[in-house]
């Protein structure tokens, strides 16, 4: 928790007025050191932190300035470099942000979630695209008690990094859910609605498996595949190198490590999947076998063998799709 402000200057900005001034950014190493303290960037490598630091914009705010206003549509998040900022929900101060802490990341999470799910709005369970768009609306007021220096990070600059950094996606999802649950507990109807919209997401859409599939075919696949998931504790191994595989996994939450011959080679985070090669190979071997040469069949047999271990790093929920679920020919095509 942040300590109380060292001083309380009389606000010079009008209520709700934003007085932000661009300032020169320090060397990348200094920015990366600041970002390292922010929960969104926990456990990232030095190279990853510097990649985020390259797109950071520094802004200063006068006392009394409002950085984020409830009901505004956002496109960026902020990290506190100097000073204190107050978070107010429904007129009640719920927290303070001090050096190294961030706010506004719910909007970044919302834009990413919307982009992943906008192609098939009809598959949202009980909500529509408007509910996803509403996720981008700010749920709190953030004001500066004293002169503040903030780092602004915009979605347009962050999008590519999240695609390459599953750990950051995991951190983002965890923080966003915590923020929304906190706002909902303080009576924010918008936050409550946002949580309901997130609960309605379709795992197959989030994973990209239904990308470019027609709405009619996507609806058919979803109707045939049972939506079931399980909780995976830290340390559990879902895939063992050298074993024969017959299922793929979609990560709904949590973080998973891919270990090849004892060496970690990558991570899988929310919205990503693994194990699909074995599923594709198994279905290909069973379909039109007569058309395959011996070499093709042998190659497909090799593809059934898992090439790495997949181990849970951070507990979360996983959606498993077994080959037997996909063996209806019309569904597969």
Kinemage of the C-alpha trace (Angstrom):
@kinemage 1
@onewidth
@group {chain A} dominant
@subgroup {mainchain}
@vectorlist {calphas} color= white
{ca unk a 1} P 0.000 0.000 0.000
{ca unk a 2} L 1.119 3.571 -0.698
{ca unk a 3} L 1.958 5.765 2.307
{ca unk a 4} L 0.015 9.030 2.683
{ca unk a 5} L 1.274 11.913 0.542
{ca unk a 6} L 4.199 13.875 1.906
{ca unk a 7} L 2.336 17.125 1.334
{ca unk a 8} L -1.111 18.268 0.226
{ca unk a 9} L -0.805 21.192 -2.140
{ca unk a 10} L -4.014 23.083 -2.843
{ca unk a 11} L -5.321 21.851 -6.211
{ca unk a 12} L -4.466 24.255 -9.026
{ca unk a 13} L -6.388 22.428 -11.766
{ca unk a 14} L -10.136 22.673 -12.117
{ca unk a 15} L -12.060 19.514 -11.158
{ca unk a 16} L -11.996 17.077 -14.041
{ca unk a 17} L -9.457 19.155 -15.966
{ca unk a 18} L -6.455 17.304 -17.383
{ca unk a 19} L -3.220 19.280 -17.372
{ca unk a 20} L -0.619 16.969 -18.841
{ca unk a 21} L 2.723 18.050 -20.250
{ca unk a 22} L 4.995 15.840 -22.326
{ca unk a 23} L 8.500 15.559 -20.878
{ca unk a 24} L 11.731 14.125 -22.234
{ca unk a 25} L 12.097 10.399 -21.577
{ca unk a 26} L 15.156 9.227 -19.611
{ca unk a 27} L 17.481 6.453 -20.893
{ca unk a 28} L 15.795 3.102 -21.624
{ca unk a 29} L 17.518 1.455 -18.674
{ca unk a 30} L 15.937 3.886 -16.215
{ca unk a 31} L 12.478 3.414 -17.713
{ca unk a 32} L 12.899 -0.368 -17.663
{ca unk a 33} L 13.867 -0.190 -13.966
{ca unk a 34} L 10.652 1.709 -13.216
{ca unk a 35} L 8.532 -0.708 -15.221
{ca unk a 36} L 10.107 -3.660 -13.396
{ca unk a 37} L 8.356 -2.520 -10.184
{ca unk a 38} L 4.948 -2.508 -11.872
{ca unk a 39} L 2.891 -5.728 -11.392
{ca unk a 40} L 2.101 -5.857 -15.116
{ca unk a 41} L 5.801 -6.371 -15.849
{ca unk a 42} L 6.687 -8.762 -13.023
{ca unk a 43} L 9.102 -11.564 -14.019
{ca unk a 44} L 9.800 -10.184 -17.485
{ca unk a 45} L 13.324 -10.391 -18.896
{ca unk a 46} L 15.562 -7.332 -19.289
{ca unk a 47} L 15.099 -7.432 -23.074
{ca unk a 48} L 11.317 -7.579 -22.718
{ca unk a 49} L 11.318 -4.639 -20.299
{ca unk a 50} L 13.418 -2.550 -22.675
{ca unk a 51} L 11.016 -3.365 -25.509
{ca unk a 52} L 8.144 -1.914 -23.469
{ca unk a 53} L 10.327 1.031 -22.386
{ca unk a 54} L 10.910 2.010 -26.015
{ca unk a 55} L 7.241 2.977 -26.455
{ca unk a 56} L 6.822 4.730 -23.090
{ca unk a 57} L 5.700 8.371 -23.077
{ca unk a 58} L 6.409 10.543 -20.009
{ca unk a 59} L 3.796 13.079 -18.887
{ca unk a 60} L 3.605 15.449 -15.912
{ca unk a 61} L 0.364 16.488 -14.175
{ca unk a 62} L -0.394 19.363 -11.828
{ca unk a 63} L -2.103 18.816 -8.441
{ca unk a 64} L -5.853 18.479 -8.874
{ca unk a 65} L -5.614 17.154 -12.444
{ca unk a 66} L -7.771 14.211 -13.454
{ca unk a 67} L -5.791 11.642 -15.415
{ca unk a 68} L -8.624 9.144 -15.940
{ca unk a 69} L -12.335 9.895 -15.677
{ca unk a 70} L -15.199 7.455 -15.077
{ca unk a 71} L -17.201 6.589 -18.220
{ca unk a 72} L -14.479 7.851 -20.575
{ca unk a 73} L -13.347 5.452 -23.293
{ca unk a 74} L -9.679 4.682 -22.812
{ca unk a 75} L -6.820 3.492 -24.990
{ca unk a 76} L -3.861 3.629 -22.628
{ca unk a 77} L -2.530 2.726 -19.193
{ca unk a 78} L -0.218 4.620 -16.817
{ca unk a 79} L 2.690 3.851 -14.503
{ca unk a 80} L 3.514 6.235 -11.660
{ca unk a 81} L 7.088 7.559 -11.764
{ca unk a 82} L 6.755 10.328 -9.147
{ca unk a 83} L 3.950 11.539 -6.896
{ca unk a 84} L 0.655 9.965 -5.835
{ca unk a 85} L -2.644 9.385 -7.616
{ca unk a 86} L -6.022 8.642 -5.995
{ca unk a 87} L -8.510 6.096 -7.346
{ca unk a 88} L -12.134 7.043 -6.666
{ca unk a 89} L -15.121 4.788 -7.418
{ca unk a 90} L -18.599 6.210 -6.852
{ca unk a 91} L -17.196 9.115 -4.870
{ca unk a 92} L -15.266 6.822 -2.501
{ca unk a 93} L -11.470 6.620 -2.511
{ca unk a 94} L -10.588 2.936 -2.810
{ca unk a 95} L -6.801 3.076 -3.251
{ca unk a 96} L -3.741 5.190 -3.981
{ca unk a 97} L -1.108 4.617 -6.623
{ca unk a 98} L 2.518 5.481 -5.944
{ca unk a 99} L 5.866 4.942 -7.667
{ca unk a 100} L 6.048 1.752 -9.695
{ca unk a 101} L 2.301 1.077 -9.540
{ca unk a 102} L 0.028 1.195 -12.568
{ca unk a 103} L -3.586 1.957 -13.434
{ca unk a 104} L -5.727 1.866 -16.569
{ca unk a 105} L -4.583 -1.639 -17.497
{ca unk a 106} L -8.225 -2.824 -17.552
{ca unk a 107} L -8.656 -0.853 -20.781
{ca unk a 108} L -5.618 -2.539 -22.351
{ca unk a 109} L -7.042 -5.910 -21.334
{ca unk a 110} L -10.459 -4.895 -22.703
{ca unk a 111} L -9.155 -3.851 -26.119
{ca unk a 112} L -7.200 -7.083 -26.461
{ca unk a 113} L -10.229 -9.131 -25.376
{ca unk a 114} L -12.495 -7.311 -27.816
{ca unk a 115} L -10.101 -7.837 -30.727
{ca unk a 116} L -9.915 -11.562 -29.991
{ca unk a 117} L -13.696 -12.010 -29.803
{ca unk a 118} L -15.267 -9.450 -32.166
{ca unk a 119} L -15.380 -11.814 -35.164
{ca unk a 120} L -18.112 -14.044 -33.678
{ca unk a 121} L -20.362 -11.916 -31.434
{ca unk a 122} L -23.237 -14.391 -31.844
{ca unk a 123} L -21.229 -16.968 -29.869
{ca unk a 124} L -21.070 -14.856 -26.718
{ca unk a 125} L -23.230 -16.553 -24.109
{ca unk a 126} L -25.964 -14.135 -23.085
{ca unk a 127} L -24.203 -10.902 -24.100
{ca unk a 128} L -23.265 -9.145 -27.347
{ca unk a 129} L -20.432 -7.125 -28.875
{ca unk a 130} L -21.667 -3.991 -27.113
{ca unk a 131} L -20.831 -5.632 -23.795
{ca unk a 132} L -17.249 -6.152 -24.950
{ca unk a 133} L -17.033 -2.562 -26.145
{ca unk a 134} L -18.240 -1.419 -22.732
{ca unk a 135} L -15.151 -3.027 -21.219
{ca unk a 136} L -13.143 -0.143 -22.653
{ca unk a 137} L -15.039 2.385 -20.534
{ca unk a 138} L -13.154 3.572 -17.440
{ca unk a 139} L -14.640 2.442 -14.129
{ca unk a 140} L -12.947 4.978 -11.809
{ca unk a 141} L -11.618 8.527 -11.511
{ca unk a 142} L -7.847 8.890 -11.094
{ca unk a 143} L -6.663 12.280 -9.806
{ca unk a 144} L -3.290 13.662 -8.763
{ca unk a 145} L -2.837 14.861 -5.174
{ca unk a 146} L 0.498 16.500 -5.939
{ca unk a 147} L 2.737 17.055 -8.971
{ca unk a 148} L 2.909 13.701 -10.731
{ca unk a 149} L 5.082 12.212 -13.449
{ca unk a 150} L 3.491 9.263 -15.203
{ca unk a 151} L 4.477 6.883 -17.976
{ca unk a 152} L 1.727 6.441 -20.566
{ca unk a 153} L 1.580 3.194 -22.576
{ca unk a 154} L -0.927 3.049 -25.430
{ca unk a 155} L -2.548 -0.125 -26.759
{ca unk a 156} L -1.431 0.638 -30.322
{ca unk a 157} L 2.183 0.479 -29.125
{ca unk a 158} L 1.712 -2.531 -26.831
{ca unk a 159} L -0.245 -4.901 -29.078
{ca unk a 160} L 2.759 -6.501 -30.788
{ca unk a 161} L 4.575 -6.998 -27.476
{ca unk a 162} L 1.670 -8.877 -25.920
{ca unk a 163} L 1.643 -11.287 -28.862
{ca unk a 164} L 5.276 -12.139 -28.106
{ca unk a 165} L 5.105 -12.094 -24.308
{ca unk a 166} L 2.649 -14.577 -22.715
{ca unk a 167} L 3.884 -13.689 -19.224
{ca unk a 168} L 2.721 -10.088 -19.741
{ca unk a 169} L -0.677 -11.356 -20.954
{ca unk a 170} L -0.989 -13.502 -17.829
{ca unk a 171} L -0.090 -10.526 -15.600
{ca unk a 172} L -2.521 -8.288 -17.492
{ca unk a 173} L -5.455 -10.696 -17.127
{ca unk a 174} L -4.831 -11.250 -13.415
{ca unk a 175} L -4.601 -7.522 -12.644
{ca unk a 176} L -7.626 -6.616 -14.779
{ca unk a 177} L -9.863 -9.157 -13.041
{ca unk a 178} L -8.678 -7.937 -9.634
{ca unk a 179} L -9.422 -4.314 -10.547
{ca unk a 180} L -12.899 -5.143 -11.898
{ca unk a 181} L -13.785 -7.266 -8.868
{ca unk a 182} L -12.624 -4.450 -6.576
{ca unk a 183} L -14.719 -1.871 -8.452
{ca unk a 184} L -17.756 -4.177 -8.428
{ca unk a 185} L -17.401 -4.670 -4.662
{ca unk a 186} L -17.647 -0.876 -4.277
{ca unk a 187} L -20.916 -0.754 -6.178
{ca unk a 188} L -19.758 -0.161 -9.765
{ca unk a 189} L -22.536 -1.504 -11.993
{ca unk a 190} L -20.281 -1.096 -15.010
{ca unk a 191} L -17.594 -3.312 -13.469
{ca unk a 192} L -20.225 -5.930 -12.608
{ca unk a 193} L -21.438 -5.875 -16.217
{ca unk a 194} L -17.863 -6.213 -17.455
{ca unk a 195} L -17.296 -9.312 -15.312
{ca unk a 196} L -20.469 -10.868 -16.725
{ca unk a 197} L -19.280 -10.172 -20.273
{ca unk a 198} L -15.921 -11.817 -19.570
{ca unk a 199} L -17.664 -14.869 -18.150
{ca unk a 200} L -19.616 -15.189 -21.426
{ca unk a 201} L -16.560 -15.523 -23.673
{ca unk a 202} L -16.283 -18.619 -25.873
{ca unk a 203} L -12.896 -20.406 -25.445
{ca unk a 204} L -12.764 -21.542 -29.075
{ca unk a 205} L -13.068 -17.957 -30.285
{ca unk a 206} L -10.445 -16.631 -27.868
{ca unk a 207} L -7.930 -19.233 -29.062
{ca unk a 208} L -8.250 -18.294 -32.740
{ca unk a 209} L -9.487 -21.755 -33.745
{ca unk a 210} L -12.574 -20.215 -35.374
{ca unk a 211} L -10.790 -17.354 -37.124
{ca unk a 212} L -12.169 -16.801 -40.670
{ca unk a 213} L -14.725 -19.591 -40.119
{ca unk a 214} L -18.219 -18.584 -41.281
{ca unk a 215} L -20.702 -17.704 -38.518
{ca unk a 216} L -22.863 -20.701 -39.440
{ca unk a 217} L -19.970 -23.189 -39.272
{ca unk a 218} L -18.628 -21.617 -36.094
{ca unk a 219} L -22.031 -21.945 -34.421
{ca unk a 220} L -22.206 -25.604 -35.476
{ca unk a 221} L -18.756 -26.437 -34.099
{ca unk a 222} L -19.516 -24.737 -30.780
{ca unk a 223} L -22.838 -26.573 -30.499
{ca unk a 224} L -21.098 -29.930 -31.037
{ca unk a 225} L -18.125 -29.368 -28.748
{ca unk a 226} L -18.837 -29.416 -25.010
{ca unk a 227} L -17.414 -26.377 -23.229
{ca unk a 228} L -15.700 -27.834 -20.206
{ca unk a 229} L -12.532 -26.783 -18.455
{ca unk a 230} L -10.477 -27.786 -15.444
{ca unk a 231} L -8.307 -26.020 -12.909
{ca unk a 232} L -4.591 -26.718 -13.249
{ca unk a 233} L -2.383 -26.258 -10.167
{ca unk a 234} L 1.164 -24.959 -10.314
{ca unk a 235} L 3.685 -27.680 -11.159
{ca unk a 236} L 1.266 -30.042 -12.908
{ca unk a 237} L 2.575 -31.512 -16.169
{ca unk a 238} L -0.112 -31.606 -18.856
{ca unk a 239} L 2.036 -32.988 -21.670
{ca unk a 240} L 5.022 -35.310 -21.377
{ca unk a 241} L 7.754 -35.371 -23.994
{ca unk a 242} L 7.867 -38.677 -25.897
{ca unk a 243} L 4.268 -39.721 -25.167
{ca unk a 244} L 1.578 -40.104 -27.833
{ca unk a 245} L -0.902 -37.246 -27.826
{ca unk a 246} L -4.625 -37.180 -28.573
{ca unk a 247} L -5.762 -33.745 -27.362
{ca unk a 248} L -5.013 -30.046 -27.532
{ca unk a 249} L -5.325 -27.464 -24.769
{ca unk a 250} L -6.545 -23.863 -24.788
{ca unk a 251} L -5.268 -21.682 -21.924
{ca unk a 252} L -8.113 -19.707 -20.351
{ca unk a 253} L -6.003 -18.378 -17.475
{ca unk a 254} L -2.629 -19.120 -15.940
{ca unk a 255} L 0.793 -19.592 -17.528
{ca unk a 256} L 2.475 -22.717 -18.904
{ca unk a 257} L 6.091 -23.538 -19.690
{ca unk a 258} L 7.262 -25.500 -22.730
{ca unk a 259} L 10.352 -27.530 -21.802
{ca unk a 260} L 12.393 -29.251 -24.532
{ca unk a 261} L 15.027 -31.730 -23.351
{ca unk a 262} L 15.118 -30.059 -19.943
{ca unk a 263} L 15.391 -26.487 -21.289
{ca unk a 264} L 12.544 -23.970 -21.221
{ca unk a 265} L 11.973 -22.653 -24.742
{ca unk a 266} L 8.736 -20.640 -24.483
{ca unk a 267} L 5.559 -19.852 -22.512
{ca unk a 268} L 1.861 -20.237 -23.282
{ca unk a 269} L -0.523 -17.686 -21.776
{ca unk a 270} L -4.259 -16.879 -21.847
{ca unk a 271} L -5.788 -17.277 -25.295
{ca unk a 272} L -3.002 -19.529 -26.601
{ca unk a 273} L -3.119 -23.255 -27.294
{ca unk a 274} L -0.702 -26.173 -27.418
{ca unk a 275} L -0.817 -29.838 -28.438
{ca unk a 276} L -2.641 -29.200 -31.716
{ca unk a 277} L -0.041 -30.939 -33.920
{ca unk a 278} L -0.824 -34.374 -32.485
{ca unk a 279} L -4.567 -33.828 -32.925
{ca unk a 280} L -4.166 -32.773 -36.566
{ca unk a 281} L -1.888 -35.737 -37.274
{ca unk a 282} L -4.255 -38.238 -35.666
{ca unk a 283} L -7.257 -37.024 -37.641
{ca unk a 284} L -5.238 -36.918 -40.876
{ca unk a 285} L -4.136 -40.539 -40.382
{ca unk a 286} L -7.731 -41.692 -39.937
{ca unk a 287} L -9.110 -39.820 -42.937
{ca unk a 288} L -8.536 -40.942 -46.498
{ca unk a 289} L -5.783 -43.336 -45.407
{ca unk a 290} L -5.698 -44.967 -48.821
{ca unk a 291} L -4.546 -41.695 -50.378
{ca unk a 292} L -1.476 -41.443 -48.154
{ca unk a 293} L 1.864 -42.952 -49.093
{ca unk a 294} L 3.843 -44.944 -46.542
{ca unk a 295} L 6.201 -41.997 -46.083
{ca unk a 296} L 3.305 -39.660 -45.297
{ca unk a 297} L 1.782 -42.127 -42.855
{ca unk a 298} L 5.122 -42.567 -41.088
{ca unk a 299} L 5.575 -38.811 -40.878
{ca unk a 300} L 2.094 -38.421 -39.414
{ca unk a 301} L 2.866 -41.154 -36.896
{ca unk a 302} L 5.911 -39.206 -35.743
{ca unk a 303} L 3.744 -36.099 -35.347
{ca unk a 304} L 1.628 -37.953 -32.793
{ca unk a 305} L 4.583 -38.025 -30.399
{ca unk a 306} L 4.794 -35.054 -28.040
{ca unk a 307} L 8.014 -33.125 -28.643
{ca unk a 308} L 8.192 -31.290 -25.300
{ca unk a 309} L 6.921 -31.173 -21.725
{ca unk a 310} L 4.220 -28.622 -20.886
{ca unk a 311} L 4.218 -27.681 -17.201
{ca unk a 312} L 1.988 -25.242 -15.313
{ca unk a 313} L 3.970 -22.238 -14.034
{ca unk a 314} L 1.049 -20.189 -12.691
{ca unk a 315} L -2.200 -21.911 -11.763
{ca unk a 316} L -5.146 -21.349 -14.037
{ca unk a 317} L -7.988 -22.831 -16.063
{ca unk a 318} L -7.523 -24.926 -19.207
{ca unk a 319} L -9.955 -26.078 -21.897
{ca unk a 320} L -9.095 -29.515 -23.338
{ca unk a 321} L -10.256 -30.697 -26.771
{ca unk a 322} L -9.806 -34.395 -27.429
{ca unk a 323} L -9.487 -35.913 -30.876
{ca unk a 324} L -12.708 -37.857 -30.360
{ca unk a 325} L -14.579 -34.554 -30.159
{ca unk a 326} L -13.379 -33.529 -33.607
{ca unk a 327} L -13.796 -36.765 -35.522
{ca unk a 328} L -17.156 -35.876 -37.041
{ca unk a 329} L -16.120 -35.365 -40.649
{ca unk a 330} L -18.449 -32.443 -41.344
{ca unk a 331} L -17.209 -30.644 -38.239
{ca unk a 332} L -13.562 -31.146 -39.106
{ca unk a 333} L -13.958 -29.882 -42.663
